[in-house]
Amino acid sequence: MGSAAVAGNTPGASELLTPEEFEAAIRAVGAERYHDKHIFHKMLHGGQMNKGQVQAWALNRYCYQEAVPRKDAALMARTDDRELRREWIHRIHDHDGLGEEQGGIERWLVLTDGLGLDRAMVMSKEAALPATRFAVEAYVRYVTEQPLVVAVASSLTELFAPKIHRERIAGMLENYSFISDDVMAYFKRRLSQAPRDADFALQYIKAHAKTRAEQDACVKAVQFKCNVLWAQLDALYLAYVQGMIPPGAFIPAA
């Protein structure tokens, strides 16, 4: 489905999309806009970065990882649909952990530990880029403020995540001597978690987006989420490839 059809600018745009057309419109967003196409990721996976640049990426990406369970808790607080809450709470457990399972945030900190970053510094987020923090908090606000079906739809970049995780695991292990197999545990776990979460969210919006306007809003939600991810990489590229590091942000060792 072309971008004009997604935007609702073609004849018959007010007609409800079939479930197949709706899913195709969602997937078309990823094909065009997902951040695996960003030059920063191509450099990261292709071994074209030094350790300091990889450190900067991991430190800044922590801000996003830390925000994920907060946005999921905000979504759950908005609904009286017990079945939705019962399913969605898995996402919080995946990131925050449950019982002896440490969760994705801890696995991300294992990565930043392995890269030689001070854990307290990473967790404070104070050395992250301002644009990173603005983009991440915009996502949390979006999930808090948008209609519930649209908030659910914004998670659907997970449809496209397994591919980038596989590329990251293979590329970083092959190209960086300072990356070991154990610090890639976060990405390995997401290979099974993300498809499960994405399948539920996709079926949910197919069932609950009842009008064409709601369907279009869901497509735009995936566009918004792609923009959040892309903006973070824009900031990283400007700061750590082009060298325009803002005051107060992480400065790699020489």
C-alpha positions, 0 to 999 in steps of 0.5 A: 500500500502506497504512502498516499493510501496510508495517509488517507488521501486517495478516493475511498479513503474513508472506507474501513480497511480489511484486516489484511490491508490494515496490517499491510499499511502498518508493515509499510511504515516499517519498510520505509521508516524503521531505524535499521535504515539509519546510517548510524545503525549501518555504521554500528553493525558494520564495525565502523565505530570506535569503542567510545561511539559504541559506549555513547550509543549504549548509554543513550539507548539506556534512556529508552530501555528505562522508559519502556516499563514506565510507558507500559505502566501508564497504558495499563493504568488507563484501561479497565480491560482486565484481559489487556492488563493481564497480557500487557503486564508481561512487558513490564516483567520483561524489562523490570524483571520478576522474582529471580528473572532480572529483566531487560534493563538489567541485561542492558546494564550488563552491556554498559558494564561490559563496555566499561561505563560506570553503572551509576552514571548510566542509570542517572541518565545525566550524561545522555544527549538532551535530544535522546531524553526529549524523544524518549519522554515524548513517547511516554507522553504519547502513550499516556495521552493518545486514545488507547488503541492508538497507544497500543499501536505505537508499540508495533515497531516490535514487528520489525525488531527481530531483524535488527536484533539479529543484525546487531548480534552478528555484526557487533560480535564479528566486528568489535573485539570489546563485545563478548557474547554474554553482553549481547543477552538483551538482544538474544532474549528480545528475539522471542519476546518481541514477536509475542508482544507484537502479535498481541498488539497487532490483533488488538488493534485489528479488533478495536480500531473500528473506524477508518479514522482510528485505523489511520491514527494507528498507522500514524502511531507507528510512524510516530514511534519510528520517528522517536527511534530515528530522532535518537539516532540523528542525535547520536550521529550529530554528536558522536560522528560529526563531533557536535557533543552538547554541553554536559553530555558523555565525552568518550575517552581519547 
